[in-house]
């Protein structure tokens, strides 16, 4: 029997990614959607006979969570707002997949994870979404990494121009600032126009802004590729280059693992030079990867493989969650401790930069 699921959040990402991913999962059946307003709840799959809950009606979150035919929820809300919904859903005995980042700060993530492990787990599954762990290209690299032998370097590079030509501009809003007081507005396509409810990203109230929102994906990828190499020390500098991406958009960091392995992370979200991906170097060769390609040279043999990243690998992420619930066995790659470890790296980098590059040590790293 399919697991009854509700979507908590009906924003653009839930509509474009979570909804089709639930539809494609053999273990899940979407029964309801919740949003703060009924108008927004009605935007998600309006052609479907879903039950719709909203705070501006007499059927809200409490009534949704009381339903016995809904065993699980996906929480896809703005950064910094998810914790009370996670707490409420888990307390109601619902399995939860909550969007990254786990929370917007490490202290809250630590407390929420501690509460879950002591009061809820293992009877209810709480998973934290990180679709980069389900990229076929990164799965392939992870299989190749042992062939490199002893690792010597790694690099994570993210060059994106968050502007009108960016492929995900619809998630940012319709204004791009040329200076703190001068901005341009471009003509929205129908698809972009539906993104005006994501202005919380443009007016970020959480640490790091887009460095957290975008960067955490790539740090999750870094940790996944490094496997049992746990990052122990971090030093970084940040700056704001583009007035469109407050408060910060550029980060350069040095990371050192417990073993002594060193690497770098460079994120530039106002860059005119595009490019993003990972490099891992070892005694027998190297591997470079993007979301859709892998180039390797190991023991002198060069190889190039191309991959797809349909719907940013959200469908396999959601499918893995559904399978874990059906089997009654949590998926280790979706454990909240993984989300905490991803968040800790970003927060450590931001803290180091605020202290003029002072070295930071980690406390919550686990094997990727």
C-alpha positions as CSV (number, residue, x, y, z in Angstrom):
1,X,0.0,0.0,0.0
2,X,1.3,3.5,-0.9
3,X,2.4,5.8,1.9
4,X,0.1,8.8,2.2
5,X,2.1,12.0,1.9
6,X,1.4,15.7,2.4
7,X,3.4,18.6,1.1
8,X,4.0,21.3,3.6
9,X,4.8,24.3,1.4
10,X,3.5,25.0,-2.1
11,X,6.2,27.4,-3.4
12,X,7.9,27.2,-6.7
13,X,10.4,24.4,-5.7
14,X,7.6,22.3,-4.3
15,X,5.5,22.7,-7.4
16,X,8.3,22.2,-9.9
17,X,10.4,19.5,-8.2
18,X,8.8,17.9,-5.1
19,X,5.4,17.3,-6.7
20,X,6.6,15.4,-9.8
21,X,9.1,13.5,-7.6
22,X,6.3,12.3,-5.4
23,X,4.2,11.3,-8.4
24,X,7.2,9.3,-9.7
25,X,7.8,7.4,-6.5
26,X,6.3,3.9,-6.3
27,X,6.0,4.1,-2.5
28,X,4.3,7.5,-2.1
29,X,0.8,9.0,-2.8
30,X,0.3,12.7,-2.5
31,X,-3.0,13.3,-0.6
32,X,-2.8,16.9,0.6
33,X,-0.9,20.2,0.5
34,X,-0.6,22.9,3.1
35,X,0.5,26.6,2.8
36,X,0.0,29.7,4.9
37,X,-2.6,30.9,2.3
38,X,-5.2,28.9,0.5
39,X,-4.4,30.9,-2.7
40,X,-0.8,29.5,-2.6
41,X,-2.0,26.0,-1.7
42,X,-4.2,26.0,-4.8
43,X,-1.3,26.7,-7.1
44,X,0.2,23.3,-6.6
45,X,-1.2,20.8,-9.1
46,X,-4.6,22.6,-9.4
47,X,-5.8,19.9,-11.7
48,X,-5.4,17.3,-8.9
49,X,-8.1,16.4,-6.4
50,X,-5.9,17.1,-3.4
51,X,-7.1,18.3,0.0
52,X,-5.8,21.8,0.6
53,X,-5.0,23.2,4.0
54,X,-4.1,26.8,4.9
55,X,-3.8,29.1,7.9
56,X,-6.5,31.5,6.4
57,X,-9.1,28.7,6.5
58,X,-10.6,26.6,9.3
59,X,-8.5,23.6,8.1
60,X,-4.8,24.3,8.9
61,X,-1.7,22.4,9.8
62,X,-3.1,20.9,13.0
63,X,-6.0,19.3,11.1
64,X,-3.7,18.0,8.4
65,X,-1.3,16.4,10.9
66,X,-4.3,14.7,12.7
67,X,-5.1,12.6,9.6
68,X,-4.3,8.9,10.0
69,X,-4.2,8.3,6.3
70,X,-1.2,10.7,6.0
71,X,1.9,9.0,7.3
72,X,4.6,11.3,6.0
73,X,5.2,14.9,5.0
74,X,7.7,16.7,2.9
75,X,8.5,20.2,4.3
76,X,9.6,22.6,1.7
77,X,9.6,26.0,3.3
78,X,11.8,29.1,3.4
79,X,15.2,28.9,5.1
80,X,14.9,29.7,8.8
81,X,11.2,28.8,9.1
82,X,11.1,25.0,9.0
83,X,12.0,24.0,12.6
84,X,8.5,24.4,14.2
85,X,7.0,22.5,11.3
86,X,9.5,19.7,11.6
87,X,8.9,19.6,15.4
88,X,5.1,19.5,14.9
89,X,5.2,16.8,12.2
90,X,7.5,14.5,14.2
91,X,5.5,15.0,17.4
92,X,2.4,13.9,15.4
93,X,4.2,10.7,14.4
94,X,4.7,11.7,10.8
95,X,7.8,10.7,8.8
96,X,9.5,13.8,7.6
97,X,11.7,14.9,4.7
98,X,12.7,18.5,5.3
99,X,14.5,20.6,2.8
100,X,18.1,21.7,3.2
101,X,19.6,23.3,5.1
102,X,18.6,21.4,8.2
103,X,18.1,24.8,9.9
104,X,19.7,28.2,9.4
105,X,22.2,27.8,12.3
106,X,24.2,25.1,14.0
107,X,23.0,25.7,17.5
108,X,19.3,25.2,16.5
109,X,20.2,22.1,14.4
110,X,22.1,20.5,17.2
111,X,19.2,21.0,19.6
112,X,16.6,19.7,17.1
113,X,18.7,16.7,16.3
114,X,19.3,15.9,20.0
115,X,15.5,16.2,20.6
116,X,14.7,13.9,17.7
117,X,17.2,11.2,18.7
118,X,16.2,11.3,22.4
119,X,12.4,11.7,22.1
120,X,11.3,10.5,18.7
121,X,13.8,8.2,16.9
122,X,13.8,5.3,15.9
123,X,10.0,4.9,15.5
124,X,9.7,7.9,13.1
125,X,11.9,8.7,10.1
126,X,13.3,12.3,9.9
127,X,15.4,12.8,6.8
128,X,17.1,16.0,5.5
129,X,16.9,16.5,1.8
130,X,20.2,17.0,-0.1
131,X,19.6,16.2,-3.8
132,X,23.3,16.6,-4.7
133,X,24.0,13.3,-2.9
134,X,21.8,11.7,-5.6
135,X,23.5,13.1,-8.7
136,X,24.6,10.2,-10.9
137,X,27.9,11.9,-11.6
138,X,28.8,12.1,-7.9
139,X,27.8,8.5,-7.4
140,X,30.1,7.5,-10.1
141,X,33.0,9.6,-8.7
142,X,32.5,8.1,-5.2
143,X,33.0,4.6,-6.8
144,X,36.2,5.8,-8.5
145,X,37.8,7.7,-5.5
146,X,39.3,4.5,-3.9
147,X,41.3,3.9,-7.2
148,X,43.1,7.2,-6.6
149,X,45.0,5.7,-3.6
150,X,46.1,8.1,-0.9
151,X,44.4,11.5,-1.5
152,X,46.5,14.6,-1.7
153,X,44.2,17.5,-2.7
154,X,40.6,18.4,-3.3
155,X,38.9,21.5,-4.7
156,X,35.3,22.7,-4.9
157,X,34.7,25.5,-7.3
158,X,31.4,27.4,-7.8
159,X,31.2,30.2,-10.3
160,X,27.7,31.4,-10.9
161,X,26.3,34.7,-12.2
162,X,23.1,35.2,-10.2
163,X,21.5,37.6,-12.6
164,X,18.7,37.8,-15.3
165,X,20.5,35.2,-17.5
166,X,21.0,32.6,-14.8
167,X,19.0,29.5,-15.5
168,X,17.5,29.6,-12.0
169,X,16.7,33.4,-12.0
170,X,13.1,32.6,-11.4
171,X,13.9,31.5,-7.9
172,X,15.5,34.9,-7.1
173,X,12.8,37.4,-8.0
174,X,12.6,40.1,-10.7
175,X,15.0,42.8,-9.5
176,X,18.8,42.9,-9.9
177,X,20.7,45.7,-8.4
178,X,23.4,47.6,-10.4
179,X,24.3,49.6,-7.2
180,X,22.8,49.8,-3.7
181,X,20.2,52.3,-5.0
182,X,19.8,51.4,-8.7
183,X,18.2,48.3,-9.9
184,X,16.8,46.9,-13.2
185,X,13.7,44.9,-13.7
186,X,13.4,42.5,-16.6
187,X,10.3,41.3,-18.4
188,X,9.1,38.1,-16.7
189,X,8.1,35.0,-18.6
190,X,5.1,33.2,-17.3
191,X,7.3,30.8,-15.5
192,X,9.5,33.6,-14.0
193,X,6.4,35.5,-12.9
194,X,5.4,32.6,-10.7
195,X,8.6,33.1,-8.8
196,X,7.7,36.4,-7.2
197,X,6.9,34.5,-4.0
198,X,10.6,33.7,-3.5
199,X,11.6,37.2,-2.5
200,X,12.7,35.8,0.8
201,X,15.9,34.8,-1.0
202,X,16.5,38.3,-2.2
203,X,15.9,39.7,1.3
204,X,17.8,36.9,3.1
205,X,17.5,37.2,6.9
206,X,19.7,34.1,7.5
207,X,23.5,33.9,7.8
208,X,25.4,34.1,4.5
209,X,22.4,34.6,2.3
210,X,23.0,32.8,-1.0
211,X,26.3,31.5,0.2
212,X,24.3,29.2,2.5
213,X,21.4,28.6,0.1
214,X,23.6,27.6,-2.8
215,X,26.9,26.8,-1.2
216,X,25.5,24.1,1.1
217,X,24.7,21.9,-2.0
218,X,28.4,21.9,-3.0
219,X,29.7,21.3,0.5
220,X,27.4,18.3,0.7
221,X,28.9,17.1,-2.6
222,X,32.4,17.7,-1.2
223,X,31.7,15.7,1.9
224,X,30.1,12.9,-0.1
225,X,33.1,12.5,-2.4
226,X,35.6,12.6,0.5
227,X,33.7,9.8,2.3
228,X,35.5,9.0,5.6
229,X,37.8,12.0,5.3
230,X,36.2,14.3,7.9
231,X,36.9,18.0,7.8
232,X,38.4,19.2,11.1
233,X,39.7,22.7,10.5
234,X,38.4,25.6,8.3
235,X,39.7,29.1,7.5
236,X,38.0,31.5,5.1
237,X,37.4,35.0,3.8
238,X,34.2,36.4,2.3
239,X,33.1,39.6,0.6
240,X,30.1,41.1,-1.2
241,X,30.7,41.9,-4.8
242,X,27.2,42.2,-6.3
243,X,24.6,44.4,-4.6
244,X,22.0,42.0,-6.0
245,X,23.1,39.2,-3.6
246,X,23.1,40.5,-0.1
247,X,24.8,40.2,2.3
248,X,27.7,38.2,0.8
249,X,28.4,36.4,-2.5
250,X,32.0,35.5,-2.6
251,X,33.9,33.0,-0.3
252,X,37.4,31.5,-0.4
253,X,38.2,28.8,2.2
254,X,40.9,26.3,3.1
255,X,39.8,23.0,4.6
256,X,41.9,20.4,6.4
257,X,40.7,16.9,7.2
258,X,41.6,15.0,10.3
259,X,44.1,13.0,8.2
260,X,45.9,16.2,7.1
261,X,44.4,16.2,3.6
262,X,43.9,19.7,2.5
263,X,41.6,21.3,0.0
264,X,39.9,24.6,-1.0
265,X,36.4,25.8,-1.6
266,X,35.8,28.9,-3.8
267,X,32.3,30.3,-4.3
268,X,31.6,33.3,-6.4
269,X,28.0,34.0,-7.1
270,X,28.5,37.2,-9.0
271,X,31.0,35.8,-11.4
272,X,31.1,36.5,-15.1
273,X,33.0,33.2,-15.6
274,X,30.7,30.2,-15.3
275,X,31.7,26.9,-14.0
276,X,31.0,24.7,-11.0
277,X,32.3,21.3,-9.8
278,X,34.7,19.2,-7.8
279,X,38.2,17.9,-8.2
280,X,39.8,15.1,-6.2
281,X,43.5,14.3,-6.6
282,X,45.4,11.2,-5.3
283,X,48.6,9.4,-5.8
284,X,47.3,7.5,-8.8
285,X,45.5,10.3,-10.7
286,X,42.7,12.7,-10.5
287,X,38.9,13.1,-11.0
288,X,37.0,16.2,-12.0
289,X,33.2,16.3,-11.9
290,X,30.2,18.6,-12.6
291,X,26.6,17.8,-12.1
292,X,26.5,16.2,-15.6
293,X,30.1,15.1,-16.4
294,X,33.1,13.3,-15.0
295,X,36.7,13.4,-16.3
296,X,39.2,11.1,-14.8
297,X,42.8,10.1,-15.3
298,X,43.8,7.1,-13.1
299,X,46.9,5.0,-13.6
300,X,47.4,6.9,-16.9
301,X,44.1,6.0,-18.3
302,X,41.9,8.9,-19.3
303,X,38.1,8.7,-19.4
304,X,35.1,11.0,-19.9
305,X,31.5,10.2,-19.0
306,X,28.4,12.3,-19.4
307,X,25.3,12.1,-17.1
308,X,21.9,13.6,-16.8
309,X,20.6,15.5,-13.7
310,X,16.8,15.4,-14.4
311,X,15.0,17.7,-12.0
312,X,18.3,18.2,-10.1
313,X,18.2,14.6,-8.9
314,X,15.2,15.4,-6.6
315,X,13.3,12.3,-7.9
316,X,15.9,9.7,-6.7
317,X,16.2,11.6,-3.4
318,X,12.4,11.4,-2.8
319,X,12.3,7.8,-4.0
320,X,15.1,6.9,-1.5
321,X,13.1,8.4,1.3
322,X,10.0,6.5,0.3
323,X,11.9,3.3,0.2
324,X,13.4,3.9,3.6
325,X,10.0,4.4,5.1
326,X,8.6,1.4,3.4
327,X,11.5,-0.8,4.6
328,X,11.5,0.7,8.1
329,X,15.3,1.4,7.8
330,X,16.5,5.0,7.7
331,X,18.7,6.0,4.8
332,X,22.1,7.0,6.2
333,X,22.7,9.6,3.5
334,X,19.6,11.5,4.6
335,X,20.2,11.4,8.4
336,X,19.9,14.8,10.1
337,X,23.5,14.4,11.2
338,X,24.5,14.7,7.5
339,X,22.6,17.9,7.2
340,X,24.1,19.2,10.4
341,X,27.6,18.4,9.1
342,X,26.9,20.3,5.9
343,X,25.6,23.3,7.7
344,X,28.5,23.3,10.2
345,X,31.0,23.8,7.4
346,X,29.2,26.8,5.9
347,X,28.8,28.4,9.4
348,X,32.5,27.7,10.2
349,X,33.6,29.5,7.0
350,X,31.3,32.5,7.7
351,X,32.5,32.7,11.3
352,X,36.2,32.5,10.2
353,X,35.6,35.3,7.7
354,X,34.0,37.4,10.3
355,X,37.1,37.0,12.4
356,X,39.5,37.9,9.6
357,X,40.3,34.4,8.6
358,X,40.8,32.9,12.1
359,X,41.0,29.1,12.1
360,X,37.8,27.3,13.1
361,X,37.5,23.7,14.4
362,X,34.5,21.5,13.8
363,X,32.5,19.4,16.2
364,X,29.8,17.8,14.2
365,X,31.4,16.1,11.2
366,X,30.5,12.6,10.3
367,X,31.6,10.4,7.4
368,X,30.1,11.6,4.1
